[in-house]
């Protein structure tokens, strides 16, 4: 073990012992790529396991003597609509179980697990000769959380269950039901209820609790809702929540747990099993998840990267489903009354990063809440009385917004709407859905492009078009008394021609031009867009070989700010590429290296994507190793908490989603598009030495392709390209380039040439 790793392990091992996460002797071995597991109950929220159905989420602690299931509903949000009333995402309540005659200590054979393939959290243990199993799921088809308790000896289940509102509203109890309802300070009504169904034994009620005695099996159903409707046209007002909650519980009880569980697993797997990733499995993968994080040896445990990849997809399925709100800064899981950054929607990268893996990992449906939120956000901003939001064309936003379009007022983020519009274009690029492009994407692309056509100004001297008052999140150069410049975190002083703005506008114009080519919507308008894009000030290389962040060559090589906004053109943009713009790509590497690897969690994840796009697999792997950095709850640090939630710090789910996207970028890229509309599918562009053999199946590529790949000894063995559109594609693997045309819904296999001394391989590892 290297000295640095030994030091890390010696530092964190006592803390790991204190939170009780060391492996038990003889603990059963879970799947190392599709299950998180521990041999002890969670003692903190950041050790608990998340379940979610896209609307309602729960954190399951897996306690033996007492179990806590903390729950949320994504629309329980303070704040207003279209005003500087941001509010904040609120915790909903707790479901607490107290078990009679429970063992005083955690049994030696205890195991707690989150099964990503079934989307079920469970724990098992044996006490006094009785084996207990408890499992929790959040069903999207039935819109309930269900908690099932069972034992292998009849009459062994006795406990008291309580439902608690975090705002301490009174709870009412019926023969088998607990319920509460209330109203937030902004007038939003909310309600939650549980129903207990026991087989055997009996259920009795008290003032605010239910007691189960000597049952064989018990299922507790939980439902929560608010009077929120996501439609701006309805002023976000929905039906009263209490009847909705009661109806869901009635339906759940009528259907029964076996049917609910079967439909839940089938529904989840229909999304989750579209993609599989095998990076290799070694004995190191047999250990509990936290110990794997502590070891953090990529070569010894490549399956840890597969687990993080699968976890990111699991979290997106669990937190973002059609009909709901998009995943917020914590997905939909939160226990704090005043969460950091409101647990809202920040548009200078965070909400966008949440959706990077949606299209590329075959979860297009999970992006629907983002599109609906953006549509509603645009409608609210266009009608806002705030004079700063009043623009003649398109729409603009503040940096951070809530579900209703209320905002912090902290920073007017002019290119934020343009960046959000990129996701609409990407959905078309991956799916080829021209109806979506015409009806949903084009209005945004056209309106926002009109805004920027009217805002760009010519630079004196050469007439290059620049944005007049840009900002590079989230810092800026401030002149000091001695005349020098100092880069200040949070400074929002406007500057012309900032690279972040310039690159986003270039991306917007490119997407608009390509959308018009597909639709034939308005050639006269797009001619103006094409002319403006041609005149845009493009990326510039500075005095120390860097890609400039500012129009002036003032970058500080010692600046290691968490945002690397001036590399947008590398990722998620496509203006800079190692093949077509090698000099700019080299300058981007200089800037990225200067920023360093030690940063917050989501920034580490973004750097995985940057280095992958720059075809540097080893640097991408190093950045990914930083994402795995083990962070003990309540101890400051960035990386991953014991339940693999991304540590910003604090918990920010964009780290999870960004890492999943970065792993895809290491294995498959498709952002480059020729003038005739043909996408280049680059196979294994940034494969690191830590993943010498493996396979990736079901990944999606722009142009409407499904790509399966297998590799051995660091080399591609074969790839299968399935076309959903019948469009042509260009394949690139190292120095080999091949054009293919596959019939719609057909497949074609690709076998790379065997390298020889006379066949140099571009970017060979």
ABEGO torsion letter per residue (X at the ends): XBAAAAAAAAAAAAAAAAAGABBBBGBBBBBAAABBBBABBBABAAABBBBBAGABBBBBAGBAABBBBBBBBAABBBEBBGBBBAEEBBBABBBBBBBBGBBABBBAABBBBBBAAAGBBBBBBBBGGBBBBBBBBBBAAAGBBBBBBBBABBGABBBBBBBBBAAGBBBBBBAABBBBBBBBAAGBBBBBBBBBBBBEEBBBBBAABBBBBGBABBBBBBBBBBABBABAAAGGBBBBAAAAAAAAAAAAAAAEAAAAAAAAAAAAAAAAAABBBBAEBBAAAABBAAAAAAAGBAAABAAAAAAAAAAAAAAAAAABBBGBBBBBAAGABBABABBBGGGBBBAAGAAAAAAAAAAAAGAAAAAAAAAAAAAAAAAAAAABABAAABBABEBBBBABBBAAGBBAGABBBAAAAAAAAAAAAAAAAAAGBAAAAAAAAAAAAAAAAAAAAAABBBBBGAGBBBBABBBBOBBBBBBBAAGBBBBBBGBABBBBGBAAAAAAAAAAAAAAAAAAAAAGABAAAAAAAAAAAAABBBBBBBAAGBBBABABBABBAABABABBAAAAAAOABAABBAAABAAAAAAAAAAAAAAEABBBAAAAAAAAAAAAAAGBAAAAAAAAAAAABBBBBGBBEBEBBAAGBBBOOBBBAAAAAAAAAAAAAAABBAABBBAAGBBBBBBGABBBAABABEBBBGBBBBGGBBBBBBBBGGBBABBBBBBAAGBBBBBBBEABBBBBBBBBGBBBBBBBBBBBAABBBBGBX
